Amino acid sequence: MALLNAPPAPAALTRPALVPSAGAGMGAPAAASGSPGFGRVWSDVNQSGSRVEVQAGDTLIGLVKAHYRQQGLPIDEGQAFRLAHQVAADNGIANPNLIHPDQQIDFARLNLPALARAPAAAPESPASTELALAQRHWATPTPVPRQLASQALGSEAPDTEARHPVLERTLARAVDKGFVPAADLPAVKARVLALADRYRFSPDDFARLTLMESGGMNPQASNGHCHGIIQFCDGPARGAASVGFKNNPRDILGLSLLKQLDLVDRYFSQAGLGQNNESAKISLDELYLTVLTPAARSEKRRHVALDIAGPQASYLHVDRDRQKPITRDSITQGLYAYTNTLLQSALATRRPLQQYAQSTEDAAR
């Protein structure tokens, strides 16, 4: 949880300007060649064949994936990693993690057409790395789910589970793991539903948030600096301070889940959750940003890099790559994927596995 009051793909994907960095290769961008401005990320291609001229910001593994995605072909991280090493060997590149601008690389091994040339106009005289990143639109090749739906839960599942399947599964998992006494479960659920009604978010979305932040309703989760079910962090003007624990943030860990939900209520009120639009439903990304970095909520564009300090959990980054930024869409996709991972594991130990599927439909929430 960050400062409350801090200042504010498929074929032919356009990759606008990116700031050059100091090193490059499979996972790091190609180093700048000293030319003014910011290098184009989308590589120039010799029209005669499969050779690619590396531009600042390119990586070997990224170029491999770009070739495949341009043709609409699937490729996972492991396949891309192996092919990048093979391309490096073909081209006599000793270190696949180090390529340079203007270097010519032959991708004939891929047996695919030359990479399309689709440079984007660079922003006018960007003054900083932050500005260049803010102007870049980041997209992930996989669709962003709008809704998590379970397959038929069976006659043994209560109606409430059908209405809030993620919340119900998260609470059941919390009981299994000893995060909350079974006797407290009805009161905890009622408190979450009351918060959802007050702040206009989905109860299932709140469950997704806690799965990422604390492993799912764990009031004793801590990384040493942030504590509790939504990770109230140490420091002035941060989460713990905003709920009255400025001088003793670790004391939050001594509170029950129900008492921490009271702190969540106080925090959401302090952070102004939903105050800009008192009728609209709060989206999952808006809810999560309120916890992660409230100031980042000012950026409403879904594919633009958000101003969030440091690398976060890989699930939150574009393509789950910590070298890439966090966007509103990558947050949504990551939280759905992480929820699926944790809850499928929990379900496997409780009853026959109920698959959770991602839906790309823009269903009304």
C-alpha positions, 0 to 999 in steps of 0.5 A, spaced: 500 500 500 503 506 497 502 513 499 495 516 500 497 523 498 502 522 494 503 527 487 499 525 483 498 482 442 496 480 437 498 481 430 501 488 428 501 491 435 504 498 435 510 499 440 511 506 441 517 510 443 521 507 450 527 510 454 533 506 452 537 503 458 544 501 459 544 493 457 539 489 453 538 482 451 533 476 452 530 480 458 533 487 458 532 492 453 538 494 448 543 499 450 542 506 447 547 508 441 548 515 443 543 518 438 538 523 441 531 522 443 528 515 445 529 509 440 524 505 437 522 499 440 519 496 434 525 493 430 526 496 423 527 490 418 530 489 412 525 488 407 530 482 404 528 477 409 529 475 416 534 479 418 532 484 424 536 491 426 536 491 433 533 498 436 534 501 443 529 497 447 529 491 444 530 484 447 532 477 444 526 474 447 521 479 445 523 479 438 522 472 438 515 473 441 514 479 436 515 474 430 510 469 433 505 474 435 505 477 428 503 471 425 497 469 430 501 463 433 501 461 440 508 461 444 509 461 451 515 463 455 519 457 455 518 456 448 521 463 447 526 462 451 529 456 448 528 459 441 532 466 443 538 461 445 538 458 439 537 464 435 543 467 439 547 461 437 545 461 430 548 469 430 554 467 434 551 471 440 555 469 446 550 472 451 543 472 449 542 477 454 546 482 451 544 485 444 546 492 441 542 497 437 544 497 430 546 490 431 543 485 425 540 478 427 538 473 423 531 470 425 531 465 419 531 459 424 523 461 426 521 460 419 516 466 419 516 472 415 520 478 416 517 482 422 513 487 420 515 494 420 510 499 425 514 504 428 510 509 432 511 517 432 515 518 438 513 523 443 515 530 442 521 532 446 520 528 452 523 531 458 524 524 462 523 517 463 517 518 466 514 522 461 516 517 455 513 511 459 507 515 460 506 516 453 507 509 451 501 504 450 502 497 453 498 491 451 498 484 453 497 479 447 492 475 452 485 478 453 483 481 459 478 478 463 472 482 465 468 477 469 470 470 473 465 465 472 465 458 475 462 452 472 456 449 475 457 448 482 453 443 483 446 442 488 451 442 494 453 449 493 449 454 497 445 460 493 450 465 496 456 461 493 453 462 486 452 469 487 459 471 490 463 464 488 470 468 489 468 471 496 465 464 498 471 460 496 476 465 499 473 465 506 472 457 506 480 457 504 481 462 510 478 457 515 482 451 512 488 455 513 486 458 520 486 465 518 479 466 521 475 461 526 469 458 523 465 461 528 466 468 525 465 466 518 458 469 518 460 476 521 466 476 516 462 475 510 456 480 512 462 485 514 465 484 507 458 485 504 456 491 507 463 494 505 461 492 498 455 496 498 457 502 501 463 503 497 460 500 491 465 494 489 464 487 487 464 482 494 468 478 489 473 483 487 475 485 494 476 477 495 481 478 489 484 483 492 486 480 499 488 474 495 494 478 492 495 482 498 495 477 504 494 470 501 486 471 502 483 474 508 490 473 513 490 478 518 497 476 520 500 477 513 506 481 513 512 483 509 516 486 515 513 493 513 506 492 511 501 488 515 494 485 515 489 483 510 490 489 505 497 490 507 497 497 511 504 500 510 509 503 515 511 510 514 508 517 514 501 518 510 501 511 508 496 506 510 498 504 517 498 511 519 491 513 516 488 508 520 491 510 527 497 506 527 503 511 525 507 509 531 505 502 532 504 499 525 505 492 527 500 492 532 495 491 526 497 484 526 494 483 533 487 485 531 482 479 528 480 479 521 473 483 523 477 488 527 481 489 521 475 490 516 473 496 520 480 499 519 479 497 511 473 501 512 476 507 515 482 506 510 477 506 504 474 512 507 480 516 508 482 514 501 476 517 497 474 510 494 468 512 489 468 519 491 469 522 484 463 518 482 458 516 487 453 512 482 458 508 478 460 501 480 468 501 482 472 497 478 477 491 480 483 496 478 480 502 481 479 498 488 486 495 487 489 501 486 486 504 492 490 500 496 497 499 492 498 507 490 492 511 490 495 517 486 495 512 480 488 512 480 488 519 476 491 515 470 484 513 467 487 510 460 487 502 461 494 501 457 498 506 459 504 505 464 502 507 471 506 511 476 507 505 481 514 505 485 518 499 484 517 492 481 511 489 484 508 482 484 509 479 477 502 478 476 501 485 476 505 487 470 504 487 463 505 479 461 507 478 468 514 481 466 517 485 472 521 489 467 515 491 464 510 496 467 503 496 471 497 498 467 490 498 469 489 492 464 495 488 467 492 489 474 485 486 472 488 480 468 493 479 474 488 479 479 484 474 475 489 469 474 492 469 481 485 468 484 484 462 479 491 459 481 490 460 488 483 457 488 484 452 484 489 449 488 484 450 494 478 447 491 483 440 489 483 439 497 476 440 498 472 437 493 472 435 486 476 441 482 471 446 480 474 450 474 474 457 474 474 460 467 476 467 464 471 471 460 472 476 455 465 479 455 464 486 458 459 483 462 455 489 467 458 488 473 
